[in-house]
Amino acid sequence: MMLKLIPFSVQCSGFPILRISFPGYGILLPLVLCCSCTAVFAQQEAQLKKIVSSIAETFTEQEDLAELTERLSFYLSHPADLNRITPEQLKEFFFLSPVQISNFFTHIRINGKFKDVLELQSVEGFDLSVITMLTPFVTVKEDQGIDFKKAGKGSSEFTLRYGQLLETQKGYSSQSGSKYTGGPERLLLQYRYKLHDRAAFFLTAKKDAGESFFSGNNKNGFDFISASLSIGKTGRFKKIIAGDYSLQFGQGLSLWTGSSFGKGEDVAGVAKKDTGLKPYSSANEYSFFRGIGVTYNLLKSIDLTSFISFRDLDATLTKTADGKYTLSAINTSGLHRTVTENERKGSLGLLLYGLAATYSSNNTDLGITAYRSGYQHEFITGNQRYKQYNFSGRELTNLGFHYNHTFRNIYFFGEVAQSIPGGAALLSGAMASLSPRISTVLLFRDYTKEHISFYSKAMGEGTTAANEKGIYGGIRISLSKKWSAAAYGDFFWFPWAKYRIDEPSAGYELSGRLSFNPDKTFKALLSWKTKHNEQNAGSGQPVNPVVPVRKDNYRLEVHWQTSRKTTLQNRFELTLYQKGNGNKEYGYMFYQDVSYQPMSSRFSGNLRLAFFHTPSYNSRIYAYEDDVLHGSGSGVYSGKGIRSFLNLSYTLSRHLRVWSRYAVYLYPGETKTGTGLDEINGNTRSDIRLQIRYRF
């Protein structure tokens, strides 16, 4: 199937709306313009949902997924010009592999500027599926000089979200002992301002359920407030950020904050695409720095990024006999609902500063990072065996060297990191396009048990880049225009004890996926994943042997666009869990989704009805759930019950849009749901969300 280049276009708010090559259509133009804005928004948001849902389960933090949707939504409203797009911007489209990004800029150097977006089909490695995903976020603008009226005008976006669990949880009842200090409502306020690529301002204010609001320990309103002001392209200064910011360098071994992918069949997602210094816009309350960051173009191909951050972290402190405090762990949840959680809030000061130098040429990127962390109180290691090599002391230095190089159709990438005190970590891999139909990746990692990094999101089985060795391999094959297949295998070893594993252990994970996509209206997916690892047989035993643990997932999924207004999605999933010689647990989940999105209507909505049965939390199933804008994530299906949600959206004007959501879990036969302070009397757990967004 070939894309056709069509010469003329009509645009609305910067989006390509209609392309006409027939002279008799002039009289229809006013009618098209009346409905095209709404139609294009519907089409593009449907495409955004399809893209995000395909990778939702590879994210460990829902805030990270929200950060990704926010970035893509910005490009929906402000498409990037293909003739002016930077490597940093192109890296934000996660579905592009490093090889494809390299081929994109090689194409421009050889053939000159793009005349039309659809010329992407002539870039090596850009197949129809990639072009379909990319086109809503990019454009080609005619070079007509500077429009001084628009040059000084930026865009603003204000979003307010309210959510609440409708049933009363134990933590809000008038009981003695531990309870929540605030109300059950969840609030999120965000303001975004961007002046092209010259300046930006971000403000995020958040209150979690159970946190006080203008009362108790929080008399200033929102529990979490984040803001940043960034200025770009000022002489040799490429970026200047004051306030909250994130840093992403190399493959995430030594320094990486913000969104990141886990393991999956997507070959493009395995090699990380770092974006360096950027303003922080997420609602995650831990994964950022607060201070000043600057990127300076030292030489033509060399950038120098310097940064300093001072902020207070949440930590569990212990007072010693001499009146000093020590700490064993940093709390990263950002929750301050109880007296104990509020006592931990901001109890640990952290001063962090460092430098990063990067060299970029046509086919090679090199970089070094060095930063030092100074903590207000001293870390101590616990008595548990798996904590023997944890960080102790107050000062930590992290060093890293990363590289990537494209040689013909092969992309080499890797990073070496060293912590002082501590040990080394190594990651190295290669990605190749063996043919227009076959892409592969191979990655090796070796993280010593002594390596320490609190800001690491490197590829691996564990949550930290320490005490792990592994080999990962993946392949994607386009069998034909209708059929494609993908598979990966990951084999890992832990040289030392881990949490709930008292001795060295090993395991592996295998996954495969077969996709059938005969046309734009139908797609079917069949996938399988098995994971084998090891774990302590129990807890609290004098001798605790390690036993094998196995979990399998089998999934059949169908997407079917029955009309221009309605889309159906079905999924049936089976799960198997077994630990040691214990009984096997079999679980299942089935859901039916219905999406209604008329192309010329202000109204849209979607509904899910799901049935699930898993014997325990061990055999739980995850599934992506639609939500209000930027509120998407994966739902957890555990126990025996029914799950349903309804999302509605209405566009009041070109500036104003509202969303609403009602979601409910029903557990027949149960008298209580949840545990601890989250316990609810009854078998129902329901939740509402309301959101309003105003653009100007």
URJO-V17758 format. One record per backbone hydrogen bond with DSSP energy under -0.5 kcal/mol. CO is the residue of the C=O (numbers start at 1). NH is the residue of the N-H. E is the energy in kcal/mol with one decimal. If there is no record, write none. Layout:
co = [CO/CO]
nh = [NH/NH]
e = [E/E]
This chain:
co = [4/10/10/12/15/15/18/20/21/22/23/25/25/26/28/29/30/31/32/32/33/35/36/37/38/39/40/41/42/43/44/45/46/47/48/49/50/51/52/52/55/56/58/61/62/63/64/65/66/67/68/69/70/71/72/73/74/80/80/81/81/86/87/88/89/90/92/93/97/98/99/100/101/102/103/104/105/106/107/108/116/117/118/119/120/123/125/127/128/129/130/131/134/135/137/139/142/146/147/147/148/150/152/155/156/157/158/159/160/161/162/163/164/167/168/169/170/171/173/183/184/186/187/188/189/190/191/192/193/194/194/195/195/198/199/200/201/202/203/204/205/206/206/207/208/210/210/211/215/218/218/218/220/221/224/226/227/228/229/230/231/233/234/236/236/237/238/239/240/241/242/243/244/245/246/247/248/249/252/252/255/265/266/267/267/270/272/276/278/286/289/290/291/292/293/294/294/295/295/296/296/299/301/302/302/303/304/304/305/306/307/308/309/311/311/313/314/315/316/316/318/320/324/325/326/327/329/330/331/337/338/339/340/341/344/344/348/349/350/350/351/352/353/354/355/356/357/358/359/363/364/365/366/367/368/369/370/371/372/373/374/378/379/384/385/387/393/394/396/397/398/399/400/401/402/403/404/405/405/406/407/409/410/410/411/412/413/414/415/416/417/418/420/423/424/425/426/427/428/429/430/431/432/432/435/437/438/438/439/440/441/442/443/444/445/446/446/447/448/448/455/464/468/469/470/471/472/473/474/475/476/477/477/482/483/483/484/485/486/487/488/489/490/491/492/493/493/494/498/500/501/505/507/508/509/510/511/512/513/514/515/516/519/521/522/523/524/525/526/527/528/529/530/531/532/533/535/542/543/545/547/548/549/550/551/552/553/554/555/556/557/558/559/560/560/565/566/566/567/568/569/570/571/572/573/574/575/576/577/578/579/584/585/587/588/589/590/591/592/593/594/595/595/596/598/602/604/605/606/607/608/609/610/611/612/613/614/616/617/621/623/625/628/633/635/635/636/637/639/639/641/642/643/644/645/646/647/648/649/650/650/655/656/656/657/658/659/660/661/662/663/664/665/666/666/667/671/673/675/676/677/679/680/680/683/685/686/686/687/688/689/690/691/692/693/694]
nh = [6/17/18/15/12/17/10/8/23/25/26/28/29/29/32/33/34/35/35/36/37/39/40/41/42/43/44/45/46/47/48/49/50/51/52/53/54/55/55/56/58/59/262/65/66/67/68/69/70/71/72/73/74/75/76/77/78/82/139/84/85/90/91/92/92/93/94/96/101/102/103/104/105/106/107/108/109/110/111/112/119/120/121/122/123/126/127/131/132/133/134/135/137/138/80/82/144/148/150/151/152/153/154/194/696/192/694/190/692/188/690/186/688/169/681/172/173/180/175/210/165/163/207/161/205/159/203/157/201/155/196/198/199/232/195/230/193/228/191/226/189/223/224/187/211/181/182/183/218/214/215/221/222/214/206/204/244/202/242/200/240/235/237/238/297/234/233/295/231/293/229/291/280/289/278/257/276/252/457/458/249/267/269/270/271/272/274/248/246/288/245/310/243/308/241/296/306/238/239/298/304/302/360/298/299/358/296/306/356/294/354/292/352/313/350/348/331/317/328/329/326/323/320/378/318/380/316/332/314/181/342/343/344/345/315/347/313/376/311/352/374/309/372/307/370/305/368/303/366/406/361/404/359/402/357/400/355/398/353/396/351/327/393/387/388/390/379/375/373/420/371/418/369/416/367/414/365/407/412/408/410/433/407/412/431/405/429/403/427/401/425/399/397/419/448/417/446/415/444/413/442/411/434/440/438/478/434/435/476/432/474/430/472/428/470/426/448/468/451/467/256/466/447/493/445/491/443/489/441/487/439/479/485/517/479/480/515/477/513/475/511/473/509/471/507/469/495/505/501/536/498/494/492/532/490/530/488/528/486/526/484/524/522/561/519/559/516/557/514/555/512/553/510/551/508/549/547/544/545/537/535/580/533/578/531/576/529/574/527/572/525/570/523/562/568/597/562/563/595/560/593/558/591/556/589/554/587/552/585/550/582/586/577/575/613/573/611/571/609/569/607/567/597/605/601/651/649/596/647/594/645/592/643/590/641/588/639/619/620/637/635/633/631/625/623/637/638/621/614/641/612/666/610/664/608/662/606/660/604/652/658/695/652/653/693/650/691/648/689/646/687/644/685/642/668/670/682/680/678/679/171/170/673/682/667/665/166/167/663/164/661/162/659/160/657/158]
e = [-0.6/-2.7/-1.4/-1.8/-1.6/-0.5/-2.4/-0.5/-0.5/-1.6/-0.8/-1.4/-0.6/-1.2/-2.0/-2.4/-1.3/-1.0/-0.5/-2.0/-0.6/-2.1/-2.9/-2.0/-2.1/-2.5/-2.7/-2.6/-1.9/-1.9/-2.5/-2.4/-1.9/-2.2/-2.6/-2.6/-1.0/-0.5/-1.3/-0.9/-1.8/-1.5/-1.0/-1.3/-2.2/-2.1/-1.7/-2.2/-2.2/-1.8/-2.2/-2.5/-1.8/-1.5/-1.3/-1.6/-2.4/-0.5/-2.5/-1.9/-1.4/-2.4/-1.9/-0.6/-1.2/-1.2/-1.3/-2.3/-2.2/-2.4/-2.4/-1.9/-1.7/-1.9/-2.2/-1.5/-2.1/-1.9/-3.0/-2.1/-1.7/-2.0/-1.4/-2.2/-1.8/-2.0/-1.1/-2.4/-2.4/-1.7/-2.2/-2.5/-2.1/-0.9/-2.3/-2.8/-1.4/-1.0/-0.6/-2.2/-0.8/-1.7/-0.6/-2.4/-2.1/-2.7/-2.9/-2.7/-2.2/-2.1/-3.0/-3.6/-2.2/-0.5/-0.5/-2.0/-1.2/-2.5/-2.3/-2.8/-0.5/-2.3/-2.7/-2.9/-2.8/-2.9/-2.3/-2.3/-2.7/-2.6/-0.7/-2.7/-1.1/-3.1/-3.1/-2.8/-2.4/-2.1/-2.5/-3.2/-3.0/-0.7/-2.1/-2.2/-1.8/-0.5/-2.1/-0.6/-2.3/-0.8/-1.8/-0.6/-0.7/-0.5/-2.8/-3.2/-2.4/-2.3/-2.7/-2.2/-2.2/-0.6/-2.1/-0.8/-3.0/-2.9/-1.4/-2.7/-2.6/-2.3/-2.7/-3.2/-1.8/-2.8/-1.8/-1.9/-2.4/-1.5/-1.8/-0.6/-2.0/-0.7/-0.9/-1.1/-0.6/-0.7/-0.7/-1.4/-2.7/-2.4/-2.3/-2.6/-3.0/-2.2/-2.9/-0.5/-2.4/-2.0/-1.5/-1.3/-3.1/-0.7/-2.4/-1.1/-1.7/-2.5/-3.2/-0.5/-2.3/-2.7/-2.2/-1.9/-3.0/-0.5/-2.1/-2.1/-2.2/-0.7/-1.1/-0.6/-2.4/-1.7/-3.3/-0.9/-2.9/-2.3/-1.8/-0.5/-0.6/-3.4/-2.1/-1.7/-1.3/-0.7/-1.4/-1.7/-3.6/-2.4/-1.8/-0.5/-2.8/-3.3/-2.8/-2.0/-2.5/-3.5/-2.4/-2.5/-2.5/-2.5/-2.8/-2.0/-3.4/-2.6/-2.2/-2.3/-2.7/-2.7/-1.9/-2.2/-2.5/-2.5/-1.7/-1.1/-1.6/-1.8/-2.9/-2.6/-3.2/-3.0/-2.1/-2.6/-2.5/-2.8/-2.1/-1.8/-2.7/-0.6/-3.2/-0.6/-2.1/-2.0/-3.0/-0.6/-2.7/-2.3/-3.1/-2.2/-2.4/-2.6/-2.3/-2.9/-2.5/-2.3/-2.0/-2.9/-2.9/-2.8/-3.3/-2.4/-2.4/-3.8/-0.8/-2.6/-0.7/-2.7/-1.0/-1.5/-2.9/-2.4/-2.5/-2.4/-3.0/-2.7/-2.3/-2.1/-0.6/-2.5/-1.2/-1.2/-1.4/-1.9/-3.8/-2.9/-2.4/-2.5/-3.0/-2.6/-2.2/-2.2/-2.5/-1.0/-2.9/-3.4/-0.6/-2.1/-3.2/-3.3/-2.9/-2.5/-2.3/-2.5/-2.6/-2.3/-2.4/-2.5/-0.5/-1.6/-2.7/-3.0/-2.5/-3.1/-2.4/-2.9/-2.8/-2.6/-2.2/-2.4/-2.4/-2.5/-2.1/-2.6/-0.8/-3.3/-0.8/-3.5/-2.8/-2.9/-2.9/-2.7/-2.5/-2.8/-2.5/-2.1/-2.5/-3.2/-3.2/-0.5/-0.6/-2.6/-2.2/-3.4/-2.4/-2.3/-2.4/-2.2/-2.4/-2.6/-2.6/-2.5/-3.2/-2.5/-2.4/-1.1/-3.4/-3.2/-0.7/-1.7/-2.9/-3.1/-3.3/-2.5/-2.1/-2.4/-2.0/-2.6/-2.6/-2.5/-3.4/-2.8/-2.1/-0.5/-2.2/-2.5/-2.5/-2.8/-2.9/-1.8/-1.8/-2.0/-2.5/-2.3/-0.5/-2.4/-1.2/-1.8/-2.7/-3.4/-2.7/-2.5/-1.2/-2.2/-2.4/-2.8/-2.3/-2.0/-0.5/-0.9/-1.5/-2.9/-3.1/-1.2/-2.6/-2.9/-1.8/-0.5/-0.7/-1.9/-2.6/-0.5/-2.2/-2.6/-3.2/-2.9/-2.2/-2.1/-1.9/-2.4/-2.2/-0.8/-2.4/-2.8/-1.3/-2.0/-2.7/-2.4/-2.5/-2.4/-2.2/-2.6/-3.1/-2.1/-2.4/-2.5/-0.6/-1.8/-3.1/-3.0/-1.8/-1.4/-2.9/-2.3/-2.1/-0.6/-3.0/-2.8/-2.3/-0.6/-2.7/-2.0/-2.3/-3.1/-3.0/-2.3/-2.2/-2.8]
